[in-house]
Amino acid sequence: MSKNWNDITLAMAGVFQAAGLVEQLAKTGYVPADAQRASLQTLFVQNPQSTLDVYGGHINHVELGLKIMSDLLHHHQNRDYPDTLRYVLGILHLQKKMMGRKDMLEVIGKRLEQSQRQAEHFDITHENVLSGLGGLYGDTISTFKFRIQVMGDFSYLQQTRVANQVRALLLAGIRSATLWRQVGGTRFQVVLQRKKLSQCADQLLKQLN
């Protein structure tokens, strides 16, 4: 397995993790704290030395994403994450649109710096930080005609905190999608090279055992 496929798989696992957390949050009102923190922290890694650096230098920070990706790409189903692949494809589409908007990229960069300062003062999962990230998504990515329709329990989705968490995690997914393209990821791989991606995910998961 080439290093390049390792990088592509890790970055795609980041997208799957964020998307899976969105689905879990929308349906249960809950997400695993460690996985959420690992996904959100990618937003503040600006100049990584390696792909793994974006995920705190540890494969276990994207373990959930690797597991979901392996299931969905290899078995084409996961009862706990039936909507996640749709979210992943939506994230990839929005990321591509975002990259064509330099003005939007500048706004996102400046607002992320503000959120990073907030996270250092409070905590990355503090309501103020989530509100800032959710607002950033709403002011930028949500302005595209295409929007990801998040399915879930309305009693959770109507809560301000949950709505902000969902948007913040979608933004984290877009961050990983940007990394994925930077290391050589293409939509072709997700559609026609699923077996290769799932095999790479399985090999990376074995390193955690």
N, C-alpha and C positions, 0 to 999 in steps of 0.2 A: 504494500500500500504506500503510494507516494506521499510525501509530506504535503503536497498541494491538496490531495484529496482529504488528508487529515484536517487541513485548514478549512476547506470548503464544508466539510461535515460538521466541524465545531461551530462554524458561523451559522449554518443552517439549523443546527440544534438550538442555537440561541433564538432563532425565529420561532421554531416549534415550541420552545419553552414559554416564550412570551404569549404566543397564541393559545397554548394549553392553559396557561394561568388565567387568561381572559375568559375562556370557556368555563373553567372551574369556578371562577369568581362570579360570573353572571348567573350560574345555576345554583350555587350553594352559598354565596356571600362570603366564602372563605378561600384563602390561598395559603400554601405553606410559606411561612415567613422567610426561611432561608432562600428558597427558590425565587421568591419575589424580590428580595434584597439583591440577589445575584443579578437578576435581570435589570433592575433599575440602575444598579451601579455602572452598567455598561454605558449608560448615557453620559457619564462624566469621564470616560477614558478617551482622551483626545489624541494622544501620540503613543500608541502601544508599540512595543518592540516586537511583539509576535501576536498571532491570533489569540492564543491562550491568555495573553496579558489582559485582553478585553474582558475576560471572565475571571479576573482575579488570580490568574496563574494556575488554576486548579480545574481539572476536568469535572470533578464532582459538582462544580457550580452550574454545570449544564447537564447534569445526570438526568433530570426529569425530561429535558428536551430531547436528549439522545434516546431515552426509552420510548417516548411518544412517537418520535420520528421513526424508530425501528418498527414499532407496531403498525403505524399507519402506512408506511411505504412497503413493508414486507408482507404484512397480512391484510393490508387494505382496510383494516377496521380496528377500532378500539372502542368498546362500549362506553368508556368514560369520556372519550373525546371525539364524538361524532362530527362536530363542527370545526374542529381545529384545522384540518387541511384547507378548508374553505377560507378560514382566517389567514392562514399562511399565504395562500395565493393572493388574497386581498392585500396583505402587507407588502408583498413583492411588487404588486401593481402600483400601490401608492408610493413606494420608495422610488420607483422609476420616474413617476411623475414629479416627485419632489426634487430629484436631481436635475430636472430641467428648469427649475426656478431658482436662480441665483439669489434673488431678493428674499425668497422664503428661507433659503439656507442661511443667509446672514441673520435674519430674525431668530431662527432656531438656535444658531450658535450663541448669540448674545443672551437669549433667554435661558439657555442651558447653563451659562456661566452664573446667572443670578440664582438659578435653582441649586447649583452646586454650592454656592455660598450659604444658602439656606440649609442645605443638607449637612454642611459642616457645623452649623450653629445648632440645629435641632437634631434631626435624624432623617435618613433617606425615606423612611416610611411615615414621617410626621405629616399630619393633615395639611400643614402649610406647604410642604414640599410637593405633596401629591396634588394639591390644588393648583400650584404653579405649573406643574407638568401637564395636568389635565387642561388647564387654560391655554397652555402653549399649543397642545394638540388641536384644541378647538379653534384657535386663532389662525392656524396654518393648515395642517393636513385636512381638517374637516371642511375647508373651503373648496376642496375639489368636488366635482360633480359625483364622482364615484365615492361611495362610503361603505365601510364594512358594517353590515347589519348584524349586530351582536344579539344572539338569541339567549334567553334565560328567563329567570323568575323576575317578573316586574317589580315585586316587592323589594328585591335587591337593587335592580337597575335604576329605580327611581331615587335611591339614596345618593346624596351628593358625594359622599366619600367613595362609594363603590363606583360611581360614574367616573370620578377622577382617577381611581385606581385602574379602571379599564383603559382609559385614554393614555395614562402614563405607561401602562404595559404595552399598548399598541405602539407607542412611540419607541419603547425599548425594542420591540420587534423590528421596527424600521431601522433602528441603529444596527442591529445584527444583520439585517438585509443589506445595508450599505457595506458592512464588512464583508459579507458573502460575495457581493459583486467585486469588491476590491481584490479578493484572493482568487477570483476566477470562477465564481458561481454563475450559472446561467439557468434560465427557466427550462431549457431543454433537459437539463439533468434531472429536475424534479419530475418532469413528465415521462422521459424515456430512459433515464438511468437510475430509477428508483432502487433497483437491486444493489447497484454499486454503493449508493448512499447508505442504504440500510445495513449492508455488510460492514462498511466503515464505522457506522454507529455501533454495531455489535462489538467490533474489535476494540473500540475506545471504551465501551462499557466493561469489557473484560479486564482492562487495566485497573478498574476500581475494585475488582474482586480480590 
